[in-house]
């Protein structure tokens, strides 16, 4: 009888295991959701940056370029962290207000009740405005930066301001025109029509 009891106890997890498993699942869900949101925000910022020069980055970039987009520039990472931290901050403020009896009574008297859809709209507006701001600042920095030089195997040289690059191409601003330079091709240069 005692052997059967020990066998049953061995099959059942310890009491501390269930909350730890639940916490682990929650953390995994939050990290996955936040990473997907960060990638979406990074994609928007990258698109806005290249759109300043008339480039549709979706035509040139592959999936990997977008998976690392939130981490490709410290400014994008900063704006992304602010956008992702805002809902957490609002949740903490909301909890503080409800725990503070004086603030909770003021809130109840004046009918203030935060709506979650309003928070989502505010975050989307923030991200869109921040992406436009980032794109304008990045474009100004690109125009005023020192030119880079690309030298081909046949010693042909190409010089211009580096707009950016993907895994397959480099974008240069040469005499106020955008040139797309393939990295692994027999094609030497493509020029985009000016806007």
Buried (B, 14 or more C-beta within 10 A) or exposed (E): EEEEEEEEEEEEEEEEEEEEEEEEEEEEEEEEEBEEBBBBBBBBBBBBBBBBBEBEBEEBBEEEBBBEBBEBBEBBBEBBBBBBEBBEEBEEEBEEBEEEEEEEEEBEEEEEEEEEEEBEEEBEEBBEEBBBBBBEEBBEEBEEEEEEEBEEEEEEEBEBBBBBBBEBBBBBBBEEBBBBBBEEEEEEBEEBEEE
